[in-house]
Amino acid sequence: MSHAARTLLPSLADIEQAAGIVYAGMAPTAQLCWPLLNQALGAEVWVKHENHAPTGAFKVRGGMVYLHHLARHQPQLSGVVSATRGNHGQSVGLAARRLGISATIVVPQGNSREKNAAMRALGVELIEHGSEFQESREYAQQLAAQQQLHMIPSLHRDLVAGVASYWMELFAAQPGLDVVLVPIGQGSGMCGAVAARNALGLSTRIIGVVSAHALAYKLSFEAGRKIESPVSTCIADGVACRVPDQASLEVLFSEVDEVVAVTDDEVMDAMKLAYIATHNVAEGAGACALAAAWQLRARLRGLKVGVTLSGGNVDHDVLARVLARAAAPADMLLAPAQVLPLASLPQRRSA
């Protein structure tokens, strides 16, 4: 592993310190084993419910830790700026508001209306710019230079340390997991999983999950070098990455067992499966791990599997369409029991 990758991964002490900061603002989230998911996948499936975090997604943990350290080191800070598809921006907005720091967030045009509304409710100045995340990030960097704002990156050791706290909760509660499936956007979730697993000395396999319509991390993993790839996913905006981060790629190369891709249809099937089996709402990226588990179910049969429901921030009209469509994984759980005609039933013996 390169020096940059090692620098990105927090130690056990770093994660424990970050967890203390996180728990000052939220309680640990649950990891639950749902019988219907076990039935569907033929495995013992533990779902880490980061959709229950204060902003509805795992990113809030990283924002708390990053802004905590930033405020201590730069008490005269004029403000911060960052780019997001929504969950990172809510994380920054919540932490910045608690610390009395002004925050500007840049999102792509056509971004989720409800994520935009949630960020505005947290007091951020929201700017729509660019057709996809990379263009928004480049514009945020311009604003940082022009207005002397601190640019919060999408990936940083403090962000990873905060995120790793949720993986520590899962691994501590269920140390016997054979494999965990982790969606990859810019890599903080994946790096957090690696850091927590390594800190606890576990041998759990880690499988990364990307959108089949945003293949940058999978193509890079297979080639062993950084490869950009266009983004066309219509449902999994949280993993809509065109340009991979080099440091997180190096963690991926050395610490992750494989990377699989899930289509938008598979993601929507998983969103419906999550709702039917657990009555929890998963956004597109939040359902990617479950989509991959369904895709790999023949290989996972009989294993103890961890999946992260990493976020539940999906627009209501999108969710309505997803729940209304046919989806084999969920529909098979609702198939009626076979009812035999009375004449076909075995005769009950009299005493």
N, C-alpha and C positions, 0 to 999 in steps of 0.2 A: 504494500500500500504506500502511496506517495505521501510526502510530508503534508501537502495540502489536504489530503483526505484524512490523515491522522489528526490534523489540527481541527477539522470540522467535527470530529466525533468527541463528545464529552465523556469524561471519566465517570466512575460511580459517584465520586464525591461531587462532581459538577452536577450530575443529575439529581442527587439528593438535595443539594442547595437549591436548584431550580424548582424542585418539587415543593420546597418550603415557601417559595415565592408564589407558586401556583395555588397552593392550598390556602394562602391568605385571601384569595379571591374566589375560590370555588372548591367544592367538594370533589373527591374522586368520583369517577363515573363507574357505572356497573359493567360487569362482564357476566353475561347470562347465557345459559344453554337452553335452547328452545326445542321442545320435542318435535314440532312439525319440521323444523329445519333438519334435525337429525334424521327424521323419516325421509325427507326429500333427498338428502345427500348420502345417506347410509354411513354416516360418520358421527362422532361426538363433536359438535360444532359449538365453539364459544364465541359469542358476538361481543365485541368491545363497543359500548354505546357512547361514542363521542358525540353523537347527535343530542345527548343530554347535557352537554357543556353549555355555559351561559350564552354563547352566541350560536349554539346549534352545530358546532364543528370543532375539531381538534385544534385548529390553528390558534384558538384563543390562548392556549398555554404558552406558545412561543412568543406571542405578543406581550404577555405579562412579563416574561423574563427579560426579553430584549429591552423593553421600555424601562423596566426597573433599573437595569444596569446603565442604560443611556442617561437617565435622569440623574443618577448618582455621579456619573463621570462628566456630564455637561449640564450643570444646573442652570446655566444662562441660555439654554437652547431656545431658539426663536420658534421652532416648529419642525415637524417631520412631514415627509412625503413618501408615498409608496405606490406601487401598482398592484392590481389584484383583479381576479374575477369575482371576488366577493368575500370569501371566508377570511383570508389574510387581512383584508381591509377592515372587516368587523373586529378582528383581533386587535389591530392597531388602534382603531377608533375607541374601543372599550378601554384599553390600557392607557391611551393618551388622555381620555376624559378623566379617568381616576387620578392621573398625575397632574392635571391642569395644563397639558401641552396641546397646542393646536395641531391638527392633522389634516393634510390634503391627500386625497386618494384618487388615483387615475384608473379608470376602467375602460374597457373597449366599448365602442358604440354597439348598441343592441344588447348590452349586458342584462342579466336578470333584473327585472324591475323590483322584485321583492328584496333581493340582496342590496340593491341600490337604496331602497327605502330604509332598510335596516341600518345601513352605514350612515345615512343622513340623520337618522334618529339618534345616533351616537355622537352627533355634532361635528362630523367631518365635513370638509369642503370637498364635494364630489365633482370630478371633471371626467367627461366622456371624451376619449381621444383614441383614435386608431381602430383598425378592424380586428385586431387580435392582441393577445397579452404582450407579446414582444414589443409591438409598437407603443402600447401604453407604458411599458417599463422605460423605453427610451425617452418618451416625453416626460415622464416623472423625473428622470435623471436631468433633463434640461431645466425643469422647474427648480430642482434642488440647487443647480448652479446659479440660476438667475435670481432666486429669492433667498439664497443662503439658508436653505432648509436641509435638515439631515435626511438623506435618502436611506430608507429602511430596505434592505435587500429581501429577496424571497427565500434566501438560504444563508444562514449564519450559525456559528456555534451556539450562541445563546438561544436562537430559535429552536435548534435541534435539541438542546438540553431541556427546554420546556416541553417539547413534543415527546421526548423520551420518557417523561414522567407518566404518560398514559400507557406506554408499553411496559414500564416497570410495574404498574398496577396489574396489568394482564398477566405478565410472566410470574409475578409474585403469587398471584391467586391461582394460576394454573401452570406450574413449572414443567409439567409433563407434556406440553404441546409438542406434537411431532412436526408441525409446519404452521406458519402464519402467512397469510396473503395480504399484501400491502399495495395500495394504489400509489402510483408515482406521478406527481405533477412536476414540481421542481426538485423534489427529493427529500424534503424535511421529514416526512413520515417514514420513508424508507430508512433514512439515516438514523432516526430516532429508534426504530426497531432494532437496527444493527447495534447501536450503542447500548441499549438496554440488555439485549441478549448477551453481548460480550461482557458487559459489566457484571452480569450474574453468572457467567461461566456456563451458559446453557448451550446445547447442541441443536436447538430448534432450527429447522430449515426455513429460509425466507424466500418466498416467491414474490417478485414484483409484478404489478399489474398495470398495463397501460391501455389506452383506447386504441382499437384497431384503426382509428381515424386520426391518431396523433402518435406516430410510431417512433419518435426521435430516440427515446431511451431504449426501446427494444432493439432498434437497428444498431444503435451505438454499442449495446451490450454484446450483440452477436458479432459485430465487426471489431470490437476491442478498441474503438476510437470514436471521437465525437462526430455524430452525424445529425444534421438538421433535417427536419421532415415537416411537410405542410400539415395543417390542422383542418379537419373538416367535421369533427364530432358535433352533433346537434344536441346532445343530452349530457355529456360528461365534461362540462366546462372546467371543473377543478383539476382535470388532468390534460387540459388542452395546451400542451407544451410543444413549441416549434424548435426552440434552441435549448439543449440540455446544459446544465451547469457542470463545468469540468470537474470540480471537487467531488460533487455527489456522484458523478459518473465513476470516478476512481474508487469510491466506496462500493458502488454497484458491482464493478468488475471483480473486486477481491472478496466481497462478503455476501453477495446474493447468489442463490443457487440457479435461478432461472428467471426469465421474464416472459409473461404471457400477455396476449392482446385479446381484448373483448370488444365485440361490435356494439354499436348503439342498440341494436335489437336485443342482444344478450344483456346489456345493462338495464334496459327497460323491463325485461323479464325478471331480472333480479330485484328491481325496485318493487315490482308487484309481489314477488315471492316474499320479500322482507315484510311487506305490509300484511299479506295474508297470514304468514307464519308467526309474526311477532307484533303486529299492529304498531310498528314503528315506521316513520317516514324516512326514506333515504333519498338524498339527491343523487344525480347521476354518478358523480365521482364517489360518493359515499357508498354506492352499491357495487362498485367495481370489484371489490374483493369477493363479495358473494357471487357475482357473475362468473368470476374465475373459478370459484369453488364448484359451481354447477358444471362449468365446462370440463373441469378435471375430476369430476365426481367418481369416475371409475378408478382412478389412481388413488383417490383419497379414502375410498371405502374402508371402514374399520379403523381409521386413524383418529387421533385427537387433533382437531383443526381450529386455529384461531383466525377469525375474520374481523376486520374493523369496519363498523358502520361509521365512517369518519365524518359524515355530515348529513344533515337533514334539511338543508336550505334550498328547497325546490319551489318554484312558482306554483301557485295552486292550480292554475289552468293546465300547466304541464303535467302535474301529478294526476289531475282528473283524466287526461287523455291516456296516461300510462295505465291507470287502474282500469280503464274501460276496454283496453285492447286485450285480445286473447294472448295468454302467455302460458305455455305448456308446463313449466316448472310449478307455477302456482295453481293452475287449473287442475292438475292431476291430484293435488292435495284435497280438492273440493269435490272430486268425483264421488257420486253417491255409492253407498254400499250396495252390493248385489242383493236383491230381494227375491227369494225363491217363492214360487206359488205354493199355496198351502198343501196341495197334493204331493209336492216334491219333498216336503219336510219329513225327516225321519219320525216314525211313530214313537211317541213317548211311552216307555214301559209303565205299566201300573204297578203299584207297590204290592 
